Amino acid sequence: MLFTIECDCEPDGTIDDGICDTKTDEEEGTISGQCHCKTHVGGPRCDRCINGYWNFTRDNVDGCQECTCNIDGIVSDDGCNQESGDCTCKRFVVGRDCNQCQRHHYGLSFDDPLGCKPCECDIGGSYDNDCDVITGQCKCRPNIVGRKCDTVKDGYYSGALDFLLFEGELAHGSVNPPTQVIKREPNPGGNTWTGFGFMKDFEGSTLTFDIPAIFRNLNYTLVVRYEHLPSHPDEWKNARAELVSLDEDDDDDDDQSGGDDGEKRRCGNQTSQEISFQMPPQQRHVALEADPLCLEEGKRYQLVLHFDQYSDTNPDPKANILIDAVSLSIYLPNMILDTR
């Protein structure tokens, strides 16, 4: 006994006026009910693009247009989103076609599972953490060389910029929400952190560092070293650094300048200074060069980090991040590299 079912082909994706195969025959390559699709269209009804193609439309004689994904930057070769044409990028790759490295990364490569490598520009030797997208060369300050700008040119020398270093695990954490000291065993191949570990800070918590008497009136760049945890791997959107002076101004000392290297620069009557910042996931530190902190000779300070909110949209009391250390580096426009 025979019975028939009418072909149910999608007109926009078929040829031959909506005719379908009448029977299944391996030798002829037919499947019963299979409609005759346009070149880049698939499915029993010819109602969707095949892998590697998108934008299913009636006006396209082939039905769909080819995805333009960069093979070096995509997670798999399954093609693109069939409605938008967007490709699925590797971790450090961006762009509709996954054809460029995320900011602060370089060297788009098929063999790199993350797509690109971090610039890792030296925070003292480079102007910023942006590097050449092909070579990875950072933008070096005068008399500094190397891909990362981490080598002093022959004939010059430089002192350490982070001698004012304060460990997160030794700072004073808030009680509510609480903070937690995280110890780490030393890595035989070298540590990516300083001290013996980190301080784990939650959304809404604070971390207070005691800054001893400063040796000279200068502007300083605050550098915050941190590490994201797998539970919250994205950028920490809202954090603040507050510098609080513990000593009152000496009203009897009205001198605003001295001679030669003993120049006196006051910070005015500021009792506190505050900087808002973010902590991106693709790096382990953030240098707040755009907002230098003014510290005065002989004065004591407290530096308070406020971890206000992980996301711009919704509060998340479970959000947390590891703070390795903070350092106060001499603001580079104050510095001169001397010859030997």
N, C-alpha and C positions, 0 to 999 in steps of 0.2 A: 504493500500500500504506500503510495507516495503522497506527500503533502508539501506545500510550498510556503515560503515566507518572503514577503516583499523585501527587496534590498533597502537598507536604511543608510544611505551614504550621505555624508556632509557635502552639499553642493559646492561650497567654497574650496574644498580640498580635493575634489575628484576630477577625473577626466572621463571621457566616454559617456557623458550624460548620466552619470550616476549608476552605471552598470556594475554589478558585482559578480564574483565567480559563482558558477552554478554548482560546482562540486569540488571536492578535495582530491587532488591528483599530484603525487610527489613528482612524477616524471614531468608533468606540465608545470609544476610549481604553483599550483592553484590551491586555495583554501576556500571552502564553501562559505559564502557570505562576505568574503573579503572584497571591499570596494577597490576600485582602480585609482590609486592616489597620484597626486602631482609629485614631482621629483623629490621634494624635501618634506613631504607629508607622510605620516604613518598612522597606525591604528586600524582596527577592522573597519571603522567608518570613515577613515581619512579625515579625522577631526583634530589632529594635533601635529606639531612639528616633530621630526625625528631628532635624536640627540645631535647636538652640534648646530642646531638651527633654532630660530625664534621668529616672532612676529607673523603669526598665521593670518593671512589676509586673502580675500577673494581676488584682489587686483594683481597679486604676484603670480605670474605664470608658473613658477616653481612652488608656490604655496607659502614658503618661508624663506627668510634670509639667513645667511651663515653667521654664526657667532664669531666675534673677533677677539676672543680671549688670547692673551699671551701665554703660551704653553709654559714659559718659565715661572709665571706667577700664580698659576691656578693650583688648587688642591687636587683635582682629578680632571680627566679628559672627558667628563660627561657632558660638556658643553656649558651653556649659559641658561639663565632663567628664561623660559619660553615666552614670557609676557613682556619683561623689561629689557632683556638682553644682557643683564648684569651677570658678570662672572663671579665665581666663588674663589676669593683670593686666599693665598697663604697668610700666615700671621702678620708678617711685616710688609705686606704688599697692599697697595691701594689702587684706586682707579676703576672705572667701569669695566675696562678690559684687563684689569690686574697687570698693568704694564709699567708700574712705577713703584719705587720703594717708598715706604712710609717715611715721614720726616725723621731725621736723625739716623737714617739707615742708608746703605749703599750696596751695590753689587748684585743686582737682580740675577738669580741663577736657578736653573732647572734642578741642579743637584742639591740645593739648599732646601731642606724641608720647611724652613721658616721664610724662604724667599729672598731675604736680604740680611745683611750683617749690620750690627750697630756701629755708628761712627766712633763712639768712645773718645771724642776729642778731649784732650787734657784741659781741665777747667782753669788752669793757670796759663798755659801756653797758647791757647786758642781763643779767638774772639767769641765763639759760641759752639754749640754742638751740631752745627750743620756742616756736612762734608760733601765733596763731589760725589754725585750719585753713581759714577762709574768707578773711579779709583779709590774713593774713600778719603781723599786728602782733605784734612781740616784746614781752616783759615788761621794761619799762625800769626802771632804777634811778632814785632820786630826782634830779630836775632834768635828766633826759635825755629827749629826745623823738625822734620820727621812727619810721617803720615798723620799721627795723632797730635803733632805739635808738642811732643814731650821730651825733646832733646835741645839743650842749649847749644847754639852755634859756637864753633871754635873761636876762642878769643874773648868769650864772655862767660859770666857765671850768674847764678841766681840762687837765692836762699829758698828754703821751703816756705810755701805759701800757707800751709795749714798747721803751723805750730800752735795756734790757739785751737786745739781740738778737744772736744768734750764728748764723752761716751754716753750714748743713750741709756745703756743698762745701769749707769751710775747716777742718772738724773733722778729728780723727785717726781714720781708719778701721782696722778690724782687718785682719790679713794673711790669716788663714784662719778663716772664709771672707773673701775680699777684698771691699772696697767700691770703688765707681767714681764718679769725678766726672763729672757730666753737665752740659755747658754748653748754654745756650739763648740764641738770638738775641732781643734785645728786641722786644717787640710794639708796633707804633706805636699801637695802641689801649689800651695799658696792660698791665702784667704781672700775672699772678696769683701771682707768686713774688717773693722778694727776692733781692738779690745777683745773681750771674751764672749761677745754675743750681741744681743739686741734688747730693746724694750718694746714689747707688744702693746700697741695703743689702739683703743676702740673709739668709735664715733662718739664724740662728746667729751672725751678725756683730754687732759692736759699733761704736758711734760715740762718740768722746770729745770733749767741748767743754771748753776752758780758761776758767774763770770768774775774772776778775781780782778784786782786793780790793774787797769790797762797801763801799758808802759809808755804810750805816746798818743797824742791827739790825732786821730786819723779817721777817715771813712773806711769801713770794712764791708766786704761782701759776705753775706751769710750763705753757707753751703749746707744743705740738709742731705744726709746720706740715709737711704732707706732701702727696703726690699718688700715687694708685693708678695702676698700669699696666694696660693691657688684658689682659696675660697672667694677672694675679691681681687681679681687680676687686673681690673681696669684702672683708669686714672682716678686718683683721689682728687675730687673737684674743689673742695673748699677747706682750706687750712690757713691758719694765721700764725705769724711769728711776732711776738710782742717783746720789745726790749724795754726793761724797767730799770731806771736808775735808783740805786739804794742810798746814794749820798747826795746831800744838798749842795747847791752851788756855793762857792766861796765868794761872797759879795765883796770882800776886801781886795780880791785880786781882779783888777779891772783890765789887766794887760791882755790884749787880744793878739799880740804878735811878739815874737822874739827875734833873735838874730840867726842867720844862716839856717842850719838844720834844726834849730830849736824853735821854729815857727809854732806859735800857739794858735790853734783854731778851735773855737768854742762851738758847742752845739746849741747855743742859745739857752733858753730856759726849759728845754724839753725834759719832762720827767719820764716820758714813755714814747716809743716809736713802734709802729705796727705795719706789717707787710702781709698782704694776702698772697697765697701761692697755691699751685697745684703740684701733684707728684705723678708724672707720666709713667706708664708701665714699661716703656722700652728703654729705660735707663735706671741707674741706681743712685743718682744724686740730682739735685736741682740747685743751681747757683743763682741767687737772686741779685744779679749784677745791676739790673735796672733800678733797684731801690737800695743803695748802700746805707748801712747803719752808721751813725755818727757816735763814736765813743771818745771819752775824754780821759786824759792821763790821770792816773791815781784814783779813779772812781771805780766802784764796784757796781756790778749789774746782775740782773737776772734775765735770762732769755726764756720765755714761755711759749711753747708750741701748743696751739689749739687745733684739735682735729674735729672741726665743726660738722662736716657732712661729707660722706663718701660720694654720693650722687647729687646731681643738680635737681633731681626730680623728687625722690622719696627718701625719708629718713630710714636708716638701717642700723639699729643698735648693735647688730652682730658684726658690722663692718670693722675690719682691723687691718693694721699695717705694722711692719717692723721698722723701728728707727734704730739705725746703726750708730750714728754720731752726728754732731753739728760742728762746723768749724767757722772761725772768723778769719777770713783771708784779707790781707791788705788790698783795698780797692785799687785795681791795677793802674788807673790814671795817676795815682800817687807815686808809682814806682818808676825807677830808672834802672835799667840794666847796665852795670858798670863793666868796663874792660878790665882785664887782669892787670 
